[in-house]
Structure formats: C-alpha cells, structure tokens
Amino acid sequence: MPVRAKDVQVLHGFDSMEHAKAYLETKMFQDDVVAGLKPTRAGDPDLRFYTVA
C-alpha cells in the first residue's frame, strides 16, 4: 500500500539489489514506466528499494 494517497506504487521482483538498481537504467524502465507515469507526477520520482528476508 502506498505511504501517501497520492503515491503510485510499481512493484517488481529481482534476485538482487544490484539487478534492481540496474533496471533503472534500462530502456524499458525509462520508456515504459517513467514515461507512462509522467502525467501523474510533478517532479522527479521518489524511488525506493526494499529487500525481504
């Protein structure tokens, strides 16, 4: 659940933190996720990474 009502949450699963961070540099992330969510945000996205044990 998003922290604030105005937040948008996009969930992805990765096998390591390094792979998760590398995903941010991919064409798919930039062209699909960032571009697709652009109309819903005013500034740079606030990206957060979480790990589970």
CHARMM-style PDB file with segment names, atoms N, HN, CA, C and O in Angstrom:
ATOM      1  N   MET     1       0.845  -1.170   0.000  1.00  0.00      PROA
ATOM      2  CA  MET     1       0.000   0.000   0.000  1.00  0.00      PROA
ATOM      3  C   MET     1       0.892   1.236   0.000  1.00  0.00      PROA
ATOM      4  O   MET     1       1.850   1.305   0.771  1.00  0.00      PROA
ATOM      5  N   PRO     2       0.592   2.208  -0.852  1.00  0.00      PROA
ATOM      6  CA  PRO     2       1.386   3.429  -0.875  1.00  0.00      PROA
ATOM      7  C   PRO     2       1.351   4.152   0.472  1.00  0.00      PROA
ATOM      8  O   PRO     2       0.385   4.046   1.229  1.00  0.00      PROA
ATOM      9  N   VAL     3       2.415   4.878   0.748  1.00  0.00      PROA
ATOM     10  HN  VAL     3       3.200   4.963   0.134  1.00  0.00      PROA
ATOM     11  CA  VAL     3       2.524   5.605   2.004  1.00  0.00      PROA
ATOM     12  C   VAL     3       1.539   6.765   2.037  1.00  0.00      PROA
ATOM     13  O   VAL     3       0.886   6.992   3.056  1.00  0.00      PROA
ATOM     14  N   ARG     4       1.425   7.498   0.940  1.00  0.00      PROA
ATOM     15  HN  ARG     4       1.955   7.314   0.113  1.00  0.00      PROA
ATOM     16  CA  ARG     4       0.503   8.629   0.860  1.00  0.00      PROA
ATOM     17  C   ARG     4      -0.547   8.335  -0.195  1.00  0.00      PROA
ATOM     18  O   ARG     4      -0.290   7.564  -1.120  1.00  0.00      PROA
ATOM     19  N   ALA     5      -1.694   8.917  -0.078  1.00  0.00      PROA
ATOM     20  HN  ALA     5      -1.903   9.543   0.673  1.00  0.00      PROA
ATOM     21  CA  ALA     5      -2.789   8.678  -1.018  1.00  0.00      PROA
ATOM     22  C   ALA     5      -2.412   9.068  -2.446  1.00  0.00      PROA
ATOM     23  O   ALA     5      -2.921   8.476  -3.398  1.00  0.00      PROA
ATOM     24  N   LYS     6      -1.537  10.046  -2.610  1.00  0.00      PROA
ATOM     25  HN  LYS     6      -1.124  10.527  -1.837  1.00  0.00      PROA
ATOM     26  CA  LYS     6      -1.157  10.500  -3.952  1.00  0.00      PROA
ATOM     27  C   LYS     6      -0.032   9.653  -4.565  1.00  0.00      PROA
ATOM     28  O   LYS     6       0.325   9.862  -5.724  1.00  0.00      PROA
ATOM     29  N   ASP     7       0.523   8.716  -3.817  1.00  0.00      PROA
ATOM     30  HN  ASP     7       0.233   8.546  -2.875  1.00  0.00      PROA
ATOM     31  CA  ASP     7       1.621   7.888  -4.314  1.00  0.00      PROA
ATOM     32  C   ASP     7       1.138   6.852  -5.330  1.00  0.00      PROA
ATOM     33  O   ASP     7      -0.009   6.406  -5.296  1.00  0.00      PROA
ATOM     34  N   VAL     8       2.037   6.489  -6.221  1.00  0.00      PROA
ATOM     35  HN  VAL     8       2.969   6.851  -6.249  1.00  0.00      PROA
ATOM     36  CA  VAL     8       1.813   5.396  -7.163  1.00  0.00      PROA
ATOM     37  C   VAL     8       2.861   4.342  -6.844  1.00  0.00      PROA
ATOM     38  O   VAL     8       4.046   4.653  -6.722  1.00  0.00      PROA
ATOM     39  N   GLN     9       2.429   3.115  -6.711  1.00  0.00      PROA
ATOM     40  HN  GLN     9       1.467   2.863  -6.810  1.00  0.00      PROA
ATOM     41  CA  GLN     9       3.346   2.043  -6.364  1.00  0.00      PROA
ATOM     42  C   GLN     9       3.485   1.101  -7.542  1.00  0.00      PROA
ATOM     43  O   GLN     9       2.494   0.600  -8.075  1.00  0.00      PROA
ATOM     44  N   VAL    10       4.735   0.863  -7.947  1.00  0.00      PROA
ATOM     45  HN  VAL    10       5.539   1.270  -7.515  1.00  0.00      PROA
ATOM     46  CA  VAL    10       5.038  -0.083  -9.022  1.00  0.00      PROA
ATOM     47  C   VAL    10       5.919  -1.162  -8.404  1.00  0.00      PROA
ATOM     48  O   VAL    10       7.004  -0.872  -7.899  1.00  0.00      PROA
ATOM     49  N   LEU    11       5.457  -2.388  -8.443  1.00  0.00      PROA
ATOM     50  HN  LEU    11       4.576  -2.624  -8.853  1.00  0.00      PROA
ATOM     51  CA  LEU    11       6.187  -3.485  -7.817  1.00  0.00      PROA
ATOM     52  C   LEU    11       6.876  -4.352  -8.863  1.00  0.00      PROA
ATOM     53  O   LEU    11       6.292  -4.696  -9.891  1.00  0.00      PROA
ATOM     54  N   HSD    12       8.111  -4.694  -8.585  1.00  0.00      PROA
ATOM     55  HN  HSD    12       8.586  -4.414  -7.750  1.00  0.00      PROA
ATOM     56  CA  HSD    12       8.880  -5.604  -9.422  1.00  0.00      PROA
ATOM     57  C   HSD    12       9.642  -6.527  -8.484  1.00  0.00      PROA
ATOM     58  O   HSD    12       9.936  -6.159  -7.346  1.00  0.00      PROA
ATOM     59  N   GLY    13       9.955  -7.704  -8.950  1.00  0.00      PROA
ATOM     60  HN  GLY    13       9.716  -8.003  -9.874  1.00  0.00      PROA
ATOM     61  CA  GLY    13      10.756  -8.635  -8.164  1.00  0.00      PROA
ATOM     62  C   GLY    13      12.097  -8.867  -8.848  1.00  0.00      PROA
ATOM     63  O   GLY    13      12.151  -9.103 -10.055  1.00  0.00      PROA
ATOM     64  N   PHE    14      13.171  -8.802  -8.082  1.00  0.00      PROA
ATOM     65  HN  PHE    14      13.128  -8.610  -7.101  1.00  0.00      PROA
ATOM     66  CA  PHE    14      14.519  -9.025  -8.599  1.00  0.00      PROA
ATOM     67  C   PHE    14      15.254  -9.973  -7.670  1.00  0.00      PROA
ATOM     68  O   PHE    14      14.897 -10.109  -6.500  1.00  0.00      PROA
ATOM     69  N   ASP    15      16.276 -10.626  -8.191  1.00  0.00      PROA
ATOM     70  HN  ASP    15      16.566 -10.517  -9.141  1.00  0.00      PROA
ATOM     71  CA  ASP    15      17.028 -11.581  -7.377  1.00  0.00      PROA
ATOM     72  C   ASP    15      18.157 -10.938  -6.585  1.00  0.00      PROA
ATOM     73  O   ASP    15      18.780 -11.596  -5.752  1.00  0.00      PROA
ATOM     74  N   SER    16      18.430  -9.652  -6.837  1.00  0.00      PROA
ATOM     75  HN  SER    16      17.924  -9.117  -7.514  1.00  0.00      PROA
ATOM     76  CA  SER    16      19.455  -8.950  -6.063  1.00  0.00      PROA
ATOM     77  C   SER    16      19.201  -7.451  -6.126  1.00  0.00      PROA
ATOM     78  O   SER    16      18.514  -6.963  -7.024  1.00  0.00      PROA
ATOM     79  N   MET    17      19.757  -6.734  -5.171  1.00  0.00      PROA
ATOM     80  HN  MET    17      20.314  -7.131  -4.442  1.00  0.00      PROA
ATOM     81  CA  MET    17      19.636  -5.281  -5.151  1.00  0.00      PROA
ATOM     82  C   MET    17      20.360  -4.675  -6.355  1.00  0.00      PROA
ATOM     83  O   MET    17      19.915  -3.669  -6.908  1.00  0.00      PROA
ATOM     84  N   GLU    18      21.458  -5.280  -6.751  1.00  0.00      PROA
ATOM     85  HN  GLU    18      21.819  -6.097  -6.302  1.00  0.00      PROA
ATOM     86  CA  GLU    18      22.210  -4.789  -7.903  1.00  0.00      PROA
ATOM     87  C   GLU    18      21.365  -4.854  -9.182  1.00  0.00      PROA
ATOM     88  O   GLU    18      21.378  -3.921  -9.985  1.00  0.00      PROA
ATOM     89  N   HSD    19      20.635  -5.951  -9.366  1.00  0.00      PROA
ATOM     90  HN  HSD    19      20.624  -6.709  -8.714  1.00  0.00      PROA
ATOM     91  CA  HSD    19      19.774  -6.087 -10.541  1.00  0.00      PROA
ATOM     92  C   HSD    19      18.618  -5.089 -10.491  1.00  0.00      PROA
ATOM     93  O   HSD    19      18.217  -4.549 -11.522  1.00  0.00      PROA
ATOM     94  N   ALA    20      18.089  -4.849  -9.308  1.00  0.00      PROA
ATOM     95  HN  ALA    20      18.415  -5.288  -8.470  1.00  0.00      PROA
ATOM     96  CA  ALA    20      17.007  -3.877  -9.158  1.00  0.00      PROA
ATOM     97  C   ALA    20      17.484  -2.490  -9.552  1.00  0.00      PROA
ATOM     98  O   ALA    20      16.795  -1.783 -10.287  1.00  0.00      PROA
ATOM     99  N   LYS    21      18.639  -2.098  -9.078  1.00  0.00      PROA
ATOM    100  HN  LYS    21      19.199  -2.672  -8.480  1.00  0.00      PROA
ATOM    101  CA  LYS    21      19.179  -0.765  -9.393  1.00  0.00      PROA
ATOM    102  C   LYS    21      19.574  -0.664 -10.860  1.00  0.00      PROA
ATOM    103  O   LYS    21      19.413   0.395 -11.466  1.00  0.00      PROA
ATOM    104  N   ALA    22      20.085  -1.734 -11.437  1.00  0.00      PROA
ATOM    105  HN  ALA    22      20.216  -2.594 -10.945  1.00  0.00      PROA
ATOM    106  CA  ALA    22      20.456  -1.727 -12.857  1.00  0.00      PROA
ATOM    107  C   ALA    22      19.227  -1.564 -13.743  1.00  0.00      PROA
ATOM    108  O   ALA    22      19.322  -0.987 -14.827  1.00  0.00      PROA
ATOM    109  N   TYR    23      18.089  -2.057 -13.304  1.00  0.00      PROA
ATOM    110  HN  TYR    23      18.012  -2.526 -12.424  1.00  0.00      PROA
ATOM    111  CA  TYR    23      16.836  -1.946 -14.049  1.00  0.00      PROA
ATOM    112  C   TYR    23      16.470  -0.482 -14.315  1.00  0.00      PROA
ATOM    113  O   TYR    23      15.859  -0.166 -15.336  1.00  0.00      PROA
ATOM    114  N   LEU    24      16.843   0.398 -13.398  1.00  0.00      PROA
ATOM    115  HN  LEU    24      17.339   0.141 -12.569  1.00  0.00      PROA
ATOM    116  CA  LEU    24      16.531   1.816 -13.562  1.00  0.00      PROA
ATOM    117  C   LEU    24      17.175   2.423 -14.804  1.00  0.00      PROA
ATOM    118  O   LEU    24      16.709   3.440 -15.317  1.00  0.00      PROA
ATOM    119  N   GLU    25      18.243   1.798 -15.284  1.00  0.00      PROA
ATOM    120  HN  GLU    25      18.621   0.971 -14.868  1.00  0.00      PROA
ATOM    121  CA  GLU    25      18.959   2.307 -16.456  1.00  0.00      PROA
ATOM    122  C   GLU    25      18.465   1.705 -17.772  1.00  0.00      PROA
ATOM    123  O   GLU    25      18.933   2.095 -18.842  1.00  0.00      PROA
ATOM    124  N   THR    26      17.537   0.773 -17.706  1.00  0.00      PROA
ATOM    125  HN  THR    26      17.157   0.456 -16.837  1.00  0.00      PROA
ATOM    126  CA  THR    26      17.100   0.096 -18.924  1.00  0.00      PROA
ATOM    127  C   THR    26      16.144   0.957 -19.744  1.00  0.00      PROA
ATOM    128  O   THR    26      15.442   1.820 -19.217  1.00  0.00      PROA
ATOM    129  N   LYS    27      16.139   0.699 -21.034  1.00  0.00      PROA
ATOM    130  HN  LYS    27      16.709  -0.002 -21.462  1.00  0.00      PROA
ATOM    131  CA  LYS    27      15.230   1.391 -21.951  1.00  0.00      PROA
ATOM    132  C   LYS    27      13.779   1.112 -21.569  1.00  0.00      PROA
ATOM    133  O   LYS    27      12.937   2.008 -21.638  1.00  0.00      PROA
ATOM    134  N   MET    28      13.483  -0.116 -21.169  1.00  0.00      PROA
ATOM    135  HN  MET    28      14.167  -0.843 -21.112  1.00  0.00      PROA
ATOM    136  CA  MET    28      12.112  -0.460 -20.801  1.00  0.00      PROA
ATOM    137  C   MET    28      11.639   0.393 -19.622  1.00  0.00      PROA
ATOM    138  O   MET    28      10.527   0.921 -19.647  1.00  0.00      PROA
ATOM    139  N   PHE    29      12.472   0.531 -18.595  1.00  0.00      PROA
ATOM    140  HN  PHE    29      13.375   0.102 -18.575  1.00  0.00      PROA
ATOM    141  CA  PHE    29      12.074   1.330 -17.439  1.00  0.00      PROA
ATOM    142  C   PHE    29      11.876   2.790 -17.849  1.00  0.00      PROA
ATOM    143  O   PHE    29      10.867   3.402 -17.500  1.00  0.00      PROA
ATOM    144  N   GLN    30      12.824   3.339 -18.577  1.00  0.00      PROA
ATOM    145  HN  GLN    30      13.645   2.841 -18.860  1.00  0.00      PROA
ATOM    146  CA  GLN    30      12.748   4.742 -18.969  1.00  0.00      PROA
ATOM    147  C   GLN    30      11.568   5.008 -19.907  1.00  0.00      PROA
ATOM    148  O   GLN    30      10.843   5.987 -19.731  1.00  0.00      PROA
ATOM    149  N   ASP    31      11.376   4.139 -20.899  1.00  0.00      PROA
ATOM    150  HN  ASP    31      11.965   3.344 -21.042  1.00  0.00      PROA
ATOM    151  CA  ASP    31      10.335   4.368 -21.913  1.00  0.00      PROA
ATOM    152  C   ASP    31       8.942   3.967 -21.459  1.00  0.00      PROA
ATOM    153  O   ASP    31       7.961   4.605 -21.842  1.00  0.00      PROA
ATOM    154  N   ASP    32       8.840   2.926 -20.652  1.00  0.00      PROA
ATOM    155  HN  ASP    32       9.637   2.408 -20.340  1.00  0.00      PROA
ATOM    156  CA  ASP    32       7.524   2.435 -20.256  1.00  0.00      PROA
ATOM    157  C   ASP    32       7.081   2.954 -18.890  1.00  0.00      PROA
ATOM    158  O   ASP    32       6.006   3.541 -18.769  1.00  0.00      PROA
ATOM    159  N   VAL    33       7.886   2.746 -17.882  1.00  0.00      PROA
ATOM    160  HN  VAL    33       8.760   2.269 -17.980  1.00  0.00      PROA
ATOM    161  CA  VAL    33       7.484   3.105 -16.521  1.00  0.00      PROA
ATOM    162  C   VAL    33       7.562   4.619 -16.303  1.00  0.00      PROA
ATOM    163  O   VAL    33       6.565   5.245 -15.945  1.00  0.00      PROA
ATOM    164  N   VAL    34       8.731   5.202 -16.514  1.00  0.00      PROA
ATOM    165  HN  VAL    34       9.541   4.694 -16.805  1.00  0.00      PROA
ATOM    166  CA  VAL    34       8.898   6.636 -16.271  1.00  0.00      PROA
ATOM    167  C   VAL    34       7.997   7.449 -17.191  1.00  0.00      PROA
ATOM    168  O   VAL    34       7.287   8.342 -16.728  1.00  0.00      PROA
ATOM    169  N   ALA    35       8.014   7.154 -18.480  1.00  0.00      PROA
ATOM    170  HN  ALA    35       8.591   6.429 -18.857  1.00  0.00      PROA
ATOM    171  CA  ALA    35       7.188   7.908 -19.432  1.00  0.00      PROA
ATOM    172  C   ALA    35       5.701   7.692 -19.161  1.00  0.00      PROA
ATOM    173  O   ALA    35       4.912   8.632 -19.256  1.00  0.00      PROA
ATOM    174  N   GLY    36       5.318   6.470 -18.827  1.00  0.00      PROA
ATOM    175  HN  GLY    36       5.960   5.707 -18.749  1.00  0.00      PROA
ATOM    176  CA  GLY    36       3.910   6.174 -18.578  1.00  0.00      PROA
ATOM    177  C   GLY    36       3.354   6.853 -17.340  1.00  0.00      PROA
ATOM    178  O   GLY    36       2.174   7.200 -17.293  1.00  0.00      PROA
ATOM    179  N   LEU    37       4.200   7.042 -16.340  1.00  0.00      PROA
ATOM    180  HN  LEU    37       5.158   6.760 -16.378  1.00  0.00      PROA
ATOM    181  CA  LEU    37       3.749   7.672 -15.095  1.00  0.00      PROA
ATOM    182  C   LEU    37       3.947   9.189 -15.081  1.00  0.00      PROA
ATOM    183  O   LEU    37       3.486   9.864 -14.161  1.00  0.00      PROA
ATOM    184  N   LYS    38       4.622   9.720 -16.082  1.00  0.00      PROA
ATOM    185  HN  LYS    38       4.996   9.171 -16.830  1.00  0.00      PROA
ATOM    186  CA  LYS    38       4.923  11.149 -16.105  1.00  0.00      PROA
ATOM    187  C   LYS    38       3.691  12.043 -15.916  1.00  0.00      PROA
ATOM    188  O   LYS    38       3.782  13.032 -15.188  1.00  0.00      PROA
ATOM    189  N   PRO    39       2.546  11.742 -16.536  1.00  0.00      PROA
ATOM    190  CA  PRO    39       1.382  12.608 -16.338  1.00  0.00      PROA
ATOM    191  C   PRO    39       0.870  12.635 -14.893  1.00  0.00      PROA
ATOM    192  O   PRO    39       0.107  13.528 -14.525  1.00  0.00      PROA
ATOM    193  N   THR    40       1.281  11.667 -14.079  1.00  0.00      PROA
ATOM    194  HN  THR    40       1.901  10.941 -14.378  1.00  0.00      PROA
ATOM    195  CA  THR    40       0.768  11.602 -12.702  1.00  0.00      PROA
ATOM    196  C   THR    40       1.709  12.233 -11.683  1.00  0.00      PROA
ATOM    197  O   THR    40       1.398  12.251 -10.492  1.00  0.00      PROA
ATOM    198  N   ARG    41       2.853  12.750 -12.124  1.00  0.00      PROA
ATOM    199  HN  ARG    41       3.106  12.736 -13.092  1.00  0.00      PROA
ATOM    200  CA  ARG    41       3.808  13.308 -11.170  1.00  0.00      PROA
ATOM    201  C   ARG    41       4.268  14.699 -11.583  1.00  0.00      PROA
ATOM    202  O   ARG    41       4.258  15.042 -12.765  1.00  0.00      PROA
ATOM    203  N   ALA    42       4.667  15.487 -10.607  1.00  0.00      PROA
ATOM    204  HN  ALA    42       4.675  15.207  -9.646  1.00  0.00      PROA
ATOM    205  CA  ALA    42       5.083  16.860 -10.848  1.00  0.00      PROA
ATOM    206  C   ALA    42       6.598  16.996 -10.961  1.00  0.00      PROA
ATOM    207  O   ALA    42       7.075  17.920 -11.620  1.00  0.00      PROA
ATOM    208  N   GLY    43       7.357  16.121 -10.350  1.00  0.00      PROA
ATOM    209  HN  GLY    43       6.970  15.370  -9.814  1.00  0.00      PROA
ATOM    210  CA  GLY    43       8.817  16.227 -10.350  1.00  0.00      PROA
ATOM    211  C   GLY    43       9.461  14.885 -10.583  1.00  0.00      PROA
ATOM    212  O   GLY    43       8.852  13.965 -11.127  1.00  0.00      PROA
ATOM    213  N   ASP    44      10.705  14.791 -10.161  1.00  0.00      PROA
ATOM    214  HN  ASP    44      11.200  15.539  -9.719  1.00  0.00      PROA
ATOM    215  CA  ASP    44      11.420  13.529 -10.285  1.00  0.00      PROA
ATOM    216  C   ASP    44      10.783  12.481  -9.378  1.00  0.00      PROA
ATOM    217  O   ASP    44      10.318  12.806  -8.285  1.00  0.00      PROA
ATOM    218  N   PRO    45      10.758  11.219  -9.827  1.00  0.00      PROA
ATOM    219  CA  PRO    45      10.149  10.175  -8.995  1.00  0.00      PROA
ATOM    220  C   PRO    45      10.968   9.917  -7.738  1.00  0.00      PROA
ATOM    221  O   PRO    45      12.191  10.060  -7.740  1.00  0.00      PROA
ATOM    222  N   ASP    46      10.294   9.542  -6.686  1.00  0.00      PROA
ATOM    223  HN  ASP    46       9.301   9.425  -6.685  1.00  0.00      PROA
ATOM    224  CA  ASP    46      10.928   9.149  -5.436  1.00  0.00      PROA
ATOM    225  C   ASP    46      10.989   7.629  -5.443  1.00  0.00      PROA
ATOM    226  O   ASP    46      10.007   6.960  -5.121  1.00  0.00      PROA
ATOM    227  N   LEU    47      12.138   7.090  -5.809  1.00  0.00      PROA
ATOM    228  HN  LEU    47      12.936   7.634  -6.070  1.00  0.00      PROA
ATOM    229  CA  LEU    47      12.286   5.640  -5.943  1.00  0.00      PROA
ATOM    230  C   LEU    47      12.820   5.056  -4.642  1.00  0.00      PROA
ATOM    231  O   LEU    47      13.754   5.582  -4.038  1.00  0.00      PROA
ATOM    232  N   ARG    48      12.200   3.952  -4.227  1.00  0.00      PROA
ATOM    233  HN  ARG    48      11.441   3.524  -4.718  1.00  0.00      PROA
ATOM    234  CA  ARG    48      12.628   3.280  -3.002  1.00  0.00      PROA
ATOM    235  C   ARG    48      12.794   1.788  -3.273  1.00  0.00      PROA
ATOM    236  O   ARG    48      12.020   1.181  -4.014  1.00  0.00      PROA
ATOM    237  N   PHE    49      13.800   1.228  -2.666  1.00  0.00      PROA
ATOM    238  HN  PHE    49      14.429   1.721  -2.064  1.00  0.00      PROA
ATOM    239  CA  PHE    49      14.072  -0.194  -2.799  1.00  0.00      PROA
ATOM    240  C   PHE    49      13.902  -0.849  -1.446  1.00  0.00      PROA
ATOM    241  O   PHE    49      14.314  -0.308  -0.420  1.00  0.00      PROA
ATOM    242  N   TYR    50      13.291  -2.020  -1.458  1.00  0.00      PROA
ATOM    243  HN  TYR    50      12.957  -2.460  -2.292  1.00  0.00      PROA
ATOM    244  CA  TYR    50      13.103  -2.788  -0.233  1.00  0.00      PROA
ATOM    245  C   TYR    50      13.562  -4.215  -0.475  1.00  0.00      PROA
ATOM    246  O   TYR    50      13.383  -4.752  -1.568  1.00  0.00      PROA
ATOM    247  N   THR    51      14.143  -4.820   0.528  1.00  0.00      PROA
ATOM    248  HN  THR    51      14.288  -4.384   1.416  1.00  0.00      PROA
ATOM    249  CA  THR    51      14.518  -6.224   0.443  1.00  0.00      PROA
ATOM    250  C   THR    51      13.699  -7.003   1.468  1.00  0.00      PROA
ATOM    251  O   THR    51      13.268  -6.461   2.486  1.00  0.00      PROA
ATOM    252  N   VAL    52      13.497  -8.266   1.180  1.00  0.00      PROA
ATOM    253  HN  VAL    52      13.847  -8.707   0.353  1.00  0.00      PROA
ATOM    254  CA  VAL    52      12.795  -9.137   2.111  1.00  0.00      PROA
ATOM    255  C   VAL    52      13.697 -10.302   2.462  1.00  0.00      PROA
ATOM    256  O   VAL    52      14.491 -10.760   1.640  1.00  0.00      PROA
ATOM    257  N   ALA    53      13.573 -10.763   3.653  1.00  0.00      PROA
ATOM    258  HN  ALA    53      12.928 -10.392   4.321  1.00  0.00      PROA
ATOM    259  CA  ALA    53      14.429 -11.876   4.108  1.00  0.00      PROA
ATOM    260  C   ALA    53      13.793 -13.188   3.766  1.00  0.00      PROA
ATOM    261  OT1 ALA    53      14.355 -14.242   4.064  1.00  0.00      PROA
TER     262      ALA     53
END
